[in-house]
Amino acid sequence: MTPDTQTRYRGPGFLIGLMTGAAVGAGLTLWLTPRAAAEARSRATNSARSVRDYAADQYRETTTRIASVVEDLTNAAQGVRDNAADAVVRVAHRVERTAKATKG
């Protein structure tokens, strides 16, 4: 064999190595893919749970804040209503006194 022929002809060792590498690669792919898929599903499930829990916490917090604001507004509105009712009563008493004073 000439040096040029030796570089092109790799012999049966190269072919056996190529076949062995392909078999090992295929085996690893088959072995790791189900695990990777299961891990991906697990991560997706955990992420979905995390998002769900965060959304539930935000909903509870927002609901609590809204309830507090509604209570404050209700109390303020009742105060305005009470003040308006007191003003109406005071004006009614003044009108009554004025009417009695002009009659008598």
Biopython code that builds the backbone (N, CA, C, O; Angstrom):
import numpy as np
from Bio.PDB.StructureBuilder import StructureBuilder

atoms = [
    (1, "MET", "N", (0.831, -1.179, 0.000)),
    (1, "MET", "CA", (0.000, 0.000, 0.000)),
    (1, "MET", "C", (0.873, 1.239, 0.000)),
    (1, "MET", "O", (1.905, 1.306, 0.669)),
    (2, "THR", "N", (0.441, 2.183, -0.746)),
    (2, "THR", "CA", (1.171, 3.441, -0.801)),
    (2, "THR", "C", (0.662, 4.348, 0.304)),
    (2, "THR", "O", (-0.426, 4.113, 0.831)),
    (3, "PRO", "N", (1.410, 5.371, 0.669)),
    (3, "PRO", "CA", (0.939, 6.277, 1.727)),
    (3, "PRO", "C", (-0.383, 6.938, 1.357)),
    (3, "PRO", "O", (-1.202, 7.218, 2.232)),
    (4, "ASP", "N", (-0.596, 7.186, 0.081)),
    (4, "ASP", "CA", (-1.852, 7.805, -0.360)),
    (4, "ASP", "C", (-3.015, 6.847, -0.148)),
    (4, "ASP", "O", (-4.092, 7.280, 0.264)),
    (5, "THR", "N", (-2.833, 5.585, -0.411)),
    (5, "THR", "CA", (-3.880, 4.587, -0.247)),
    (5, "THR", "C", (-4.175, 4.363, 1.235)),
    (5, "THR", "O", (-5.328, 4.147, 1.608)),
    (6, "GLN", "N", (-3.170, 4.411, 2.066)),
    (6, "GLN", "CA", (-3.376, 4.190, 3.501)),
    (6, "GLN", "C", (-4.252, 5.276, 4.120)),
    (6, "GLN", "O", (-5.029, 4.989, 5.032)),
    (7, "THR", "N", (-4.146, 6.485, 3.655)),
    (7, "THR", "CA", (-4.980, 7.539, 4.230)),
    (7, "THR", "C", (-6.429, 7.401, 3.813)),
    (7, "THR", "O", (-7.318, 7.832, 4.547)),
    (8, "ARG", "N", (-6.691, 6.817, 2.665)),
    (8, "ARG", "CA", (-8.071, 6.646, 2.226)),
    (8, "ARG", "C", (-8.692, 5.378, 2.793)),
    (8, "ARG", "O", (-9.876, 5.374, 3.129)),
    (9, "TYR", "N", (-7.935, 4.324, 2.905)),
    (9, "TYR", "CA", (-8.456, 3.054, 3.380)),
    (9, "TYR", "C", (-8.316, 3.012, 4.888)),
    (9, "TYR", "O", (-7.205, 3.034, 5.417)),
    (10, "ARG", "N", (-9.415, 2.953, 5.559)),
    (10, "ARG", "CA", (-9.374, 3.013, 7.021)),
    (10, "ARG", "C", (-9.507, 1.631, 7.632)),
    (10, "ARG", "O", (-9.221, 1.465, 8.817)),
    (11, "GLY", "N", (-9.914, 0.672, 6.899)),
    (11, "GLY", "CA", (-9.962, -0.700, 7.386)),
    (11, "GLY", "C", (-11.225, -1.001, 8.143)),
    (11, "GLY", "O", (-12.082, -0.134, 8.313)),
    (12, "PRO", "N", (-11.344, -2.249, 8.607)),
    (12, "PRO", "CA", (-12.553, -2.661, 9.317)),
    (12, "PRO", "C", (-12.710, -2.008, 10.684)),
    (12, "PRO", "O", (-13.827, -1.925, 11.193)),
    (13, "GLY", "N", (-11.635, -1.549, 11.282)),
    (13, "GLY", "CA", (-11.720, -0.908, 12.603)),
    (13, "GLY", "C", (-12.566, 0.353, 12.565)),
    (13, "GLY", "O", (-13.352, 0.615, 13.476)),
    (14, "PHE", "N", (-12.400, 1.128, 11.507)),
    (14, "PHE", "CA", (-13.187, 2.352, 11.376)),
    (14, "PHE", "C", (-14.665, 2.029, 11.244)),
    (14, "PHE", "O", (-15.500, 2.676, 11.875)),
    (15, "LEU", "N", (-14.997, 1.027, 10.425)),
    (15, "LEU", "CA", (-16.391, 0.628, 10.215)),
    (15, "LEU", "C", (-16.996, 0.100, 11.505)),
    (15, "LEU", "O", (-18.143, 0.414, 11.820)),
    (16, "ILE", "N", (-16.246, -0.695, 12.254)),
    (16, "ILE", "CA", (-16.744, -1.219, 13.541)),
    (16, "ILE", "C", (-16.947, -0.068, 14.524)),
    (16, "ILE", "O", (-17.946, -0.040, 15.242)),
    (17, "GLY", "N", (-16.024, 0.869, 14.563)),
    (17, "GLY", "CA", (-16.172, 2.040, 15.444)),
    (17, "GLY", "C", (-17.365, 2.887, 15.080)),
    (17, "GLY", "O", (-18.088, 3.369, 15.952)),
    (18, "LEU", "N", (-17.572, 3.069, 13.778)),
    (18, "LEU", "CA", (-18.725, 3.835, 13.317)),
    (18, "LEU", "C", (-20.026, 3.156, 13.714)),
    (18, "LEU", "O", (-20.943, 3.818, 14.200)),
    (19, "MET", "N", (-20.121, 1.867, 13.519)),
    (19, "MET", "CA", (-21.334, 1.120, 13.881)),
    (19, "MET", "C", (-21.536, 1.110, 15.396)),
    (19, "MET", "O", (-22.662, 1.247, 15.876)),
    (20, "THR", "N", (-20.451, 0.949, 16.142)),
    (20, "THR", "CA", (-20.556, 0.957, 17.607)),
    (20, "THR", "C", (-21.031, 2.320, 18.097)),
    (20, "THR", "O", (-21.902, 2.401, 18.963)),
    (21, "GLY", "N", (-20.466, 3.382, 17.551)),
    (21, "GLY", "CA", (-20.879, 4.734, 17.934)),
    (21, "GLY", "C", (-22.338, 4.997, 17.614)),
    (21, "GLY", "O", (-23.050, 5.611, 18.408)),
    (22, "ALA", "N", (-22.788, 4.534, 16.452)),
    (22, "ALA", "CA", (-24.193, 4.718, 16.083)),
    (22, "ALA", "C", (-25.104, 3.953, 17.025)),
    (22, "ALA", "O", (-26.146, 4.464, 17.434)),
    (23, "ALA", "N", (-24.716, 2.727, 17.373)),
    (23, "ALA", "CA", (-25.538, 1.914, 18.278)),
    (23, "ALA", "C", (-25.589, 2.536, 19.665)),
    (23, "ALA", "O", (-26.652, 2.597, 20.281)),
    (24, "VAL", "N", (-24.438, 3.002, 20.161)),
    (24, "VAL", "CA", (-24.410, 3.628, 21.489)),
    (24, "VAL", "C", (-25.241, 4.920, 21.473)),
    (24, "VAL", "O", (-25.988, 5.187, 22.414)),
    (25, "GLY", "N", (-25.114, 5.712, 20.418)),
    (25, "GLY", "CA", (-25.895, 6.943, 20.312)),
    (25, "GLY", "C", (-27.387, 6.676, 20.271)),
    (25, "GLY", "O", (-28.166, 7.372, 20.922)),
    (26, "ALA", "N", (-27.786, 5.670, 19.507)),
    (26, "ALA", "CA", (-29.209, 5.320, 19.426)),
    (26, "ALA", "C", (-29.710, 4.820, 20.772)),
    (26, "ALA", "O", (-30.809, 5.168, 21.202)),
    (27, "GLY", "N", (-28.895, 3.998, 21.439)),
    (27, "GLY", "CA", (-29.295, 3.486, 22.758)),
    (27, "GLY", "C", (-29.440, 4.601, 23.779)),
    (27, "GLY", "O", (-30.406, 4.625, 24.541)),
    (28, "LEU", "N", (-28.489, 5.522, 23.798)),
    (28, "LEU", "CA", (-28.580, 6.647, 24.725)),
    (28, "LEU", "C", (-29.796, 7.522, 24.429)),
    (28, "LEU", "O", (-30.464, 8.007, 25.342)),
    (29, "THR", "N", (-30.066, 7.711, 23.161)),
    (29, "THR", "CA", (-31.241, 8.504, 22.772)),
    (29, "THR", "C", (-32.518, 7.856, 23.275)),
    (29, "THR", "O", (-33.380, 8.526, 23.845)),
    (30, "LEU", "N", (-32.640, 6.542, 23.062)),
    (30, "LEU", "CA", (-33.839, 5.834, 23.524)),
    (30, "LEU", "C", (-33.928, 5.820, 25.044)),
    (30, "LEU", "O", (-35.023, 5.882, 25.604)),
    (31, "TRP", "N", (-32.787, 5.739, 25.709)),
    (31, "TRP", "CA", (-32.783, 5.675, 27.163)),
    (31, "TRP", "C", (-33.076, 7.040, 27.787)),
    (31, "TRP", "O", (-33.795, 7.123, 28.783)),
    (32, "LEU", "N", (-32.526, 8.103, 27.210)),
    (32, "LEU", "CA", (-32.658, 9.431, 27.807)),
    (32, "LEU", "C", (-33.926, 10.173, 27.396)),
    (32, "LEU", "O", (-34.412, 11.007, 28.160)),
    (33, "THR", "N", (-34.464, 9.902, 26.243)),
    (33, "THR", "CA", (-35.623, 10.649, 25.758)),
    (33, "THR", "C", (-36.839, 10.498, 26.665)),
    (33, "THR", "O", (-37.445, 11.513, 27.011)),
    (34, "PRO", "N", (-37.231, 9.297, 27.068)),
    (34, "PRO", "CA", (-38.388, 9.215, 27.974)),
    (34, "PRO", "C", (-38.153, 9.959, 29.281)),
    (34, "PRO", "O", (-39.063, 10.597, 29.810)),
    (35, "ARG", "N", (-36.935, 9.878, 29.800)),
    (35, "ARG", "CA", (-36.627, 10.582, 31.033)),
    (35, "ARG", "C", (-36.722, 12.092, 30.801)),
    (35, "ARG", "O", (-37.283, 12.818, 31.622)),
    (36, "ALA", "N", (-36.182, 12.546, 29.704)),
    (36, "ALA", "CA", (-36.239, 13.975, 29.401)),
    (36, "ALA", "C", (-37.680, 14.432, 29.235)),
    (36, "ALA", "O", (-38.048, 15.513, 29.695)),
    (37, "ALA", "N", (-38.495, 13.616, 28.582)),
    (37, "ALA", "CA", (-39.906, 13.969, 28.402)),
    (37, "ALA", "C", (-40.618, 14.010, 29.750)),
    (37, "ALA", "O", (-41.414, 14.914, 30.009)),
    (38, "ALA", "N", (-40.336, 13.042, 30.600)),
    (38, "ALA", "CA", (-40.961, 13.020, 31.925)),
    (38, "ALA", "C", (-40.508, 14.225, 32.742)),
    (38, "ALA", "O", (-41.308, 14.842, 33.445)),
    (39, "GLU", "N", (-39.225, 14.555, 32.645)),
    (39, "GLU", "CA", (-38.724, 15.719, 33.368)),
    (39, "GLU", "C", (-39.335, 17.004, 32.830)),
    (39, "GLU", "O", (-39.659, 17.913, 33.595)),
    (40, "ALA", "N", (-39.489, 17.078, 31.533)),
    (40, "ALA", "CA", (-40.107, 18.267, 30.937)),
    (40, "ALA", "C", (-41.562, 18.392, 31.387)),
    (40, "ALA", "O", (-42.022, 19.489, 31.702)),
    (41, "ARG", "N", (-42.285, 17.275, 31.418)),
    (41, "ARG", "CA", (-43.673, 17.306, 31.904)),
    (41, "ARG", "C", (-43.714, 17.734, 33.363)),
    (41, "ARG", "O", (-44.566, 18.524, 33.769)),
    (42, "SER", "N", (-42.785, 17.203, 34.142)),
    (42, "SER", "CA", (-42.740, 17.549, 35.560)),
    (42, "SER", "C", (-42.449, 19.032, 35.748)),
    (42, "SER", "O", (-43.083, 19.697, 36.567)),
    (43, "ARG", "N", (-41.493, 19.543, 34.990)),
    (43, "ARG", "CA", (-41.175, 20.969, 35.078)),
    (43, "ARG", "C", (-42.354, 21.820, 34.628)),
    (43, "ARG", "O", (-42.648, 22.845, 35.242)),
    (44, "ALA", "N", (-43.029, 21.406, 33.567)),
    (44, "ALA", "CA", (-44.189, 22.161, 33.081)),
    (44, "ALA", "C", (-45.309, 22.152, 34.122)),
    (44, "ALA", "O", (-45.962, 23.169, 34.359)),
    (45, "THR", "N", (-45.518, 20.990, 34.738)),
    (45, "THR", "CA", (-46.549, 20.879, 35.778)),
    (45, "THR", "C", (-46.199, 21.772, 36.964)),
    (45, "THR", "O", (-47.057, 22.484, 37.486)),
    (46, "ASN", "N", (-44.937, 21.732, 37.385)),
    (46, "ASN", "CA", (-44.520, 22.576, 38.511)),
    (46, "ASN", "C", (-44.635, 24.052, 38.171)),
    (46, "ASN", "O", (-45.031, 24.856, 39.015)),
    (47, "SER", "N", (-44.296, 24.409, 36.955)),
    (47, "SER", "CA", (-44.430, 25.806, 36.537)),
    (47, "SER", "C", (-45.892, 26.228, 36.535)),
    (47, "SER", "O", (-46.228, 27.324, 36.984)),
    (48, "ALA", "N", (-46.755, 25.362, 36.033)),
    (48, "ALA", "CA", (-48.190, 25.679, 36.015)),
    (48, "ALA", "C", (-48.722, 25.836, 37.435)),
    (48, "ALA", "O", (-49.517, 26.735, 37.705)),
    (49, "ARG", "N", (-48.288, 24.969, 38.338)),
    (49, "ARG", "CA", (-48.714, 25.086, 39.742)),
    (49, "ARG", "C", (-48.215, 26.391, 40.344)),
    (49, "ARG", "O", (-48.939, 27.070, 41.071)),
    (50, "SER", "N", (-46.985, 26.729, 40.037)),
    (50, "SER", "CA", (-46.413, 27.967, 40.562)),
    (50, "SER", "C", (-47.199, 29.182, 40.061)),
    (50, "SER", "O", (-47.499, 30.092, 40.833)),
    (51, "VAL", "N", (-47.527, 29.192, 38.780)),
    (51, "VAL", "CA", (-48.311, 30.299, 38.211)),
    (51, "VAL", "C", (-49.702, 30.330, 38.836)),
    (51, "VAL", "O", (-50.222, 31.400, 39.153)),
    (52, "ARG", "N", (-50.306, 29.147, 39.014)),
    (52, "ARG", "CA", (-51.633, 29.077, 39.627)),
    (52, "ARG", "C", (-51.598, 29.624, 41.053)),
    (52, "ARG", "O", (-52.466, 30.406, 41.442)),
    (53, "ASP", "N", (-50.588, 29.210, 41.836)),
    (53, "ASP", "CA", (-50.491, 29.683, 43.213)),
    (53, "ASP", "C", (-50.264, 31.190, 43.269)),
    (53, "ASP", "O", (-50.843, 31.876, 44.111)),
    (54, "TYR", "N", (-49.425, 31.702, 42.377)),
    (54, "TYR", "CA", (-49.172, 33.135, 42.326)),
    (54, "TYR", "C", (-50.453, 33.897, 41.981)),
    (54, "TYR", "O", (-50.770, 34.915, 42.595)),
    (55, "ALA", "N", (-51.177, 33.386, 40.991)),
    (55, "ALA", "CA", (-52.427, 34.036, 40.591)),
    (55, "ALA", "C", (-53.438, 34.006, 41.738)),
    (55, "ALA", "O", (-54.136, 34.993, 41.971)),
    (56, "ALA", "N", (-53.521, 32.892, 42.448)),
    (56, "ALA", "CA", (-54.449, 32.795, 43.580)),
    (56, "ALA", "C", (-54.059, 33.777, 44.680)),
    (56, "ALA", "O", (-54.921, 34.426, 45.271)),
    (57, "ASP", "N", (-52.760, 33.885, 44.954)),
    (57, "ASP", "CA", (-52.304, 34.846, 45.966)),
    (57, "ASP", "C", (-52.623, 36.274, 45.557)),
    (57, "ASP", "O", (-53.073, 37.073, 46.378)),
    (58, "GLN", "N", (-52.391, 36.599, 44.292)),
    (58, "GLN", "CA", (-52.688, 37.942, 43.805)),
    (58, "GLN", "C", (-54.190, 38.215, 43.865)),
    (58, "GLN", "O", (-54.605, 39.324, 44.203)),
    (59, "TYR", "N", (-55.001, 37.218, 43.542)),
    (59, "TYR", "CA", (-56.453, 37.369, 43.596)),
    (59, "TYR", "C", (-56.901, 37.646, 45.033)),
    (59, "TYR", "O", (-57.701, 38.550, 45.276)),
    (60, "ARG", "N", (-56.376, 36.857, 45.989)),
    (60, "ARG", "CA", (-56.741, 37.063, 47.393)),
    (60, "ARG", "C", (-56.314, 38.447, 47.870)),
    (60, "ARG", "O", (-57.076, 39.139, 48.545)),
    (61, "GLU", "N", (-55.105, 38.844, 47.522)),
    (61, "GLU", "CA", (-54.607, 40.150, 47.946)),
    (61, "GLU", "C", (-55.447, 41.273, 47.348)),
    (61, "GLU", "O", (-55.794, 42.231, 48.040)),
    (62, "THR", "N", (-55.770, 41.156, 46.072)),
    (62, "THR", "CA", (-56.577, 42.177, 45.411)),
    (62, "THR", "C", (-57.980, 42.231, 45.993)),
    (62, "THR", "O", (-58.526, 43.314, 46.207)),
    (63, "THR", "N", (-58.563, 41.073, 46.246)),
    (63, "THR", "CA", (-59.898, 41.009, 46.840)),
    (63, "THR", "C", (-59.905, 41.673, 48.211)),
    (63, "THR", "O", (-60.836, 42.407, 48.545)),
    (64, "THR", "N", (-58.871, 41.417, 49.005)),
    (64, "THR", "CA", (-58.771, 42.029, 50.332)),
    (64, "THR", "C", (-58.652, 43.544, 50.219)),
    (64, "THR", "O", (-59.300, 44.282, 50.962)),
    (65, "ARG", "N", (-57.822, 44.003, 49.287)),
    (65, "ARG", "CA", (-57.669, 45.450, 49.101)),
    (65, "ARG", "C", (-58.975, 46.092, 48.651)),
    (65, "ARG", "O", (-59.355, 47.151, 49.150)),
    (66, "ILE", "N", (-59.656, 45.455, 47.715)),
    (66, "ILE", "CA", (-60.919, 46.001, 47.219)),
    (66, "ILE", "C", (-61.955, 46.044, 48.338)),
    (66, "ILE", "O", (-62.686, 47.025, 48.475)),
    (67, "ALA", "N", (-62.019, 44.983, 49.135)),
    (67, "ALA", "CA", (-62.966, 44.960, 50.252)),
    (67, "ALA", "C", (-62.661, 46.090, 51.228)),
    (67, "ALA", "O", (-63.576, 46.725, 51.752)),
    (68, "SER", "N", (-61.394, 46.338, 51.468)),
    (68, "SER", "CA", (-61.008, 47.424, 52.379)),
    (68, "SER", "C", (-61.409, 48.785, 51.812)),
    (68, "SER", "O", (-61.920, 49.637, 52.539)),
    (69, "VAL", "N", (-61.180, 48.987, 50.525)),
    (69, "VAL", "CA", (-61.546, 50.256, 49.886)),
    (69, "VAL", "C", (-63.057, 50.443, 49.892)),
    (69, "VAL", "O", (-63.548, 51.540, 50.159)),
    (70, "VAL", "N", (-63.796, 49.377, 49.599)),
    (70, "VAL", "CA", (-65.257, 49.461, 49.607)),
    (70, "VAL", "C", (-65.756, 49.803, 51.008)),
    (70, "VAL", "O", (-66.668, 50.615, 51.163)),
    (71, "GLU", "N", (-65.164, 49.190, 52.021)),
    (71, "GLU", "CA", (-65.568, 49.487, 53.398)),
    (71, "GLU", "C", (-65.282, 50.952, 53.746)),
    (71, "GLU", "O", (-66.108, 51.626, 54.361)),
    (72, "ASP", "N", (-64.094, 51.436, 53.343)),
    (72, "ASP", "CA", (-63.754, 52.844, 53.599)),
    (72, "ASP", "C", (-64.724, 53.780, 52.880)),
    (72, "ASP", "O", (-65.182, 54.764, 53.461)),
    (73, "LEU", "N", (-65.037, 53.477, 51.622)),
    (73, "LEU", "CA", (-65.973, 54.313, 50.869)),
    (73, "LEU", "C", (-67.371, 54.279, 51.484)),
    (73, "LEU", "O", (-68.054, 55.301, 51.549)),
    (74, "THR", "N", (-67.785, 53.103, 51.932)),
    (74, "THR", "CA", (-69.104, 52.974, 52.566)),
    (74, "THR", "C", (-69.161, 53.813, 53.834)),
    (74, "THR", "O", (-70.140, 54.518, 54.077)),
    (75, "ASN", "N", (-68.104, 53.735, 54.643)),
    (75, "ASN", "CA", (-68.071, 54.524, 55.879)),
    (75, "ASN", "C", (-68.074, 56.013, 55.568)),
    (75, "ASN", "O", (-68.757, 56.788, 56.237)),
    (76, "ALA", "N", (-67.314, 56.416, 54.559)),
    (76, "ALA", "CA", (-67.276, 57.833, 54.183)),
    (76, "ALA", "C", (-68.641, 58.289, 53.672)),
    (76, "ALA", "O", (-69.100, 59.378, 54.015)),
    (77, "ALA", "N", (-69.289, 57.463, 52.857)),
    (77, "ALA", "CA", (-70.610, 57.813, 52.326)),
    (77, "ALA", "C", (-71.636, 57.904, 53.445)),
    (77, "ALA", "O", (-72.492, 58.788, 53.422)),
    (78, "GLN", "N", (-71.567, 57.008, 54.424)),
    (78, "GLN", "CA", (-72.488, 57.076, 55.557)),
    (78, "GLN", "C", (-72.251, 58.344, 56.365)),
    (78, "GLN", "O", (-73.197, 58.951, 56.866)),
    (79, "GLY", "N", (-70.987, 58.744, 56.491)),
    (79, "GLY", "CA", (-70.675, 59.997, 57.186)),
    (79, "GLY", "C", (-71.249, 61.188, 56.451)),
    (79, "GLY", "O", (-71.818, 62.082, 57.078)),
    (80, "VAL", "N", (-71.114, 61.222, 55.143)),
    (80, "VAL", "CA", (-71.681, 62.317, 54.342)),
    (80, "VAL", "C", (-73.199, 62.322, 54.478)),
    (80, "VAL", "O", (-73.814, 63.374, 54.653)),
    (81, "ARG", "N", (-73.797, 61.129, 54.396)),
    (81, "ARG", "CA", (-75.260, 61.035, 54.537)),
    (81, "ARG", "C", (-75.709, 61.550, 55.900)),
    (81, "ARG", "O", (-76.686, 62.294, 55.989)),
    (82, "ASP", "N", (-74.996, 61.156, 56.972)),
    (82, "ASP", "CA", (-75.366, 61.604, 58.324)),
    (82, "ASP", "C", (-75.212, 63.117, 58.458)),
    (82, "ASP", "O", (-76.056, 63.785, 59.055)),
    (83, "ASN", "N", (-74.117, 63.654, 57.891)),
    (83, "ASN", "CA", (-73.922, 65.113, 57.950)),
    (83, "ASN", "C", (-75.019, 65.839, 57.169)),
    (83, "ASN", "O", (-75.522, 66.869, 57.616)),
    (84, "ALA", "N", (-75.384, 65.309, 56.015)),
    (84, "ALA", "CA", (-76.446, 65.932, 55.220)),
    (84, "ALA", "C", (-77.775, 65.868, 55.971)),
    (84, "ALA", "O", (-78.536, 66.835, 55.970)),
    (85, "ALA", "N", (-78.052, 64.745, 56.603)),
    (85, "ALA", "CA", (-79.303, 64.616, 57.366)),
    (85, "ALA", "C", (-79.312, 65.598, 58.529)),
    (85, "ALA", "O", (-80.338, 66.223, 58.799)),
    (86, "ASP", "N", (-78.182, 65.743, 59.223)),
    (86, "ASP", "CA", (-78.098, 66.708, 60.331)),
    (86, "ASP", "C", (-78.315, 68.128, 59.825)),
    (86, "ASP", "O", (-79.005, 68.915, 60.473)),
    (87, "ALA", "N", (-77.733, 68.466, 58.670)),
    (87, "ALA", "CA", (-77.896, 69.807, 58.099)),
    (87, "ALA", "C", (-79.356, 70.058, 57.739)),
    (87, "ALA", "O", (-79.870, 71.154, 57.965)),
    (88, "VAL", "N", (-80.028, 69.053, 57.180)),
    (88, "VAL", "CA", (-81.441, 69.193, 56.827)),
    (88, "VAL", "C", (-82.265, 69.423, 58.085)),
    (88, "VAL", "O", (-83.167, 70.261, 58.089)),
    (89, "VAL", "N", (-81.965, 68.686, 59.153)),
    (89, "VAL", "CA", (-82.706, 68.846, 60.409)),
    (89, "VAL", "C", (-82.472, 70.244, 60.976)),
    (89, "VAL", "O", (-83.414, 70.891, 61.436)),
    (90, "ARG", "N", (-81.217, 70.718, 60.947)),
    (90, "ARG", "CA", (-80.919, 72.073, 61.471)),
    (90, "ARG", "C", (-81.668, 73.143, 60.674)),
    (90, "ARG", "O", (-82.252, 74.069, 61.237)),
    (91, "VAL", "N", (-81.633, 72.989, 59.358)),
    (91, "VAL", "CA", (-82.335, 73.967, 58.512)),
    (91, "VAL", "C", (-83.839, 73.903, 58.777)),
    (91, "VAL", "O", (-84.502, 74.939, 58.826)),
    (92, "ALA", "N", (-84.374, 72.717, 58.946)),
    (92, "ALA", "CA", (-85.810, 72.576, 59.222)),
    (92, "ALA", "C", (-86.170, 73.251, 60.536)),
    (92, "ALA", "O", (-87.212, 73.899, 60.634)),
    (93, "HIS", "N", (-85.318, 73.104, 61.547)),
    (93, "HIS", "CA", (-85.581, 73.765, 62.842)),
    (93, "HIS", "C", (-85.521, 75.289, 62.703)),
    (93, "HIS", "O", (-86.327, 76.008, 63.296)),
    (94, "ARG", "N", (-84.558, 75.771, 61.915)),
    (94, "ARG", "CA", (-84.465, 77.228, 61.703)),
    (94, "ARG", "C", (-85.701, 77.744, 60.973)),
    (94, "ARG", "O", (-86.250, 78.790, 61.320)),
    (95, "VAL", "N", (-86.125, 77.005, 59.966)),
    (95, "VAL", "CA", (-87.313, 77.402, 59.228)),
    (95, "VAL", "C", (-88.517, 77.406, 60.155)),
    (95, "VAL", "O", (-89.340, 78.320, 60.096)),
    (96, "GLU", "N", (-88.631, 76.409, 60.998)),
    (96, "GLU", "CA", (-89.748, 76.324, 61.948)),
    (96, "GLU", "C", (-89.708, 77.494, 62.924)),
    (96, "GLU", "O", (-90.735, 78.121, 63.183)),
    (97, "ARG", "N", (-88.525, 77.793, 63.467)),
    (97, "ARG", "CA", (-88.420, 78.918, 64.395)),
    (97, "ARG", "C", (-88.733, 80.241, 63.719)),
    (97, "ARG", "O", (-89.384, 81.114, 64.292)),
    (98, "THR", "N", (-88.256, 80.369, 62.494)),
    (98, "THR", "CA", (-88.513, 81.599, 61.733)),
    (98, "THR", "C", (-90.016, 81.735, 61.468)),
    (98, "THR", "O", (-90.581, 82.822, 61.579)),
    (99, "ALA", "N", (-90.642, 80.627, 61.122)),
    (99, "ALA", "CA", (-92.093, 80.669, 60.840)),
    (99, "ALA", "C", (-92.859, 81.027, 62.119)),
    (99, "ALA", "O", (-93.805, 81.813, 62.061)),
    (100, "LYS", "N", (-92.476, 80.472, 63.257)),
    (100, "LYS", "CA", (-93.157, 80.784, 64.530)),
    (100, "LYS", "C", (-92.915, 82.242, 64.902)),
    (100, "LYS", "O", (-93.810, 82.912, 65.418)),
    (101, "ALA", "N", (-91.710, 82.730, 64.642)),
    (101, "ALA", "CA", (-91.381, 84.111, 65.030)),
    (101, "ALA", "C", (-92.158, 85.106, 64.178)),
    (101, "ALA", "O", (-92.540, 86.164, 64.677)),
    (102, "THR", "N", (-92.400, 84.801, 62.919)),
    (102, "THR", "CA", (-93.116, 85.717, 62.063)),
    (102, "THR", "C", (-94.605, 85.690, 62.347)),
    (102, "THR", "O", (-95.290, 86.675, 62.070)),
    (103, "LYS", "N", (-95.134, 84.599, 62.889)),
    (103, "LYS", "CA", (-96.562, 84.516, 63.228)),
    (103, "LYS", "C", (-96.870, 85.254, 64.527)),
    (103, "LYS", "O", (-97.920, 85.884, 64.661)),
    (104, "GLY", "N", (-96.044, 85.179, 65.379)),
    (104, "GLY", "CA", (-96.418, 85.579, 66.680)),
    (104, "GLY", "C", (-95.857, 86.705, 67.287)),
    (104, "GLY", "O", (-96.202, 87.031, 68.423)),
]
sb = StructureBuilder()
sb.init_structure("model")
sb.init_model(0)
sb.init_chain("A")
sb.init_seg("    ")
for serial, (resi, resn, name, xyz) in enumerate(atoms, 1):
    if name == "N":
        sb.init_residue(resn, " ", resi, " ")
    sb.init_atom(name, np.array(xyz, "f"), 0.0, 1.0, " ", f" {name:<3s}", serial, name[0])
structure = sb.get_structure()
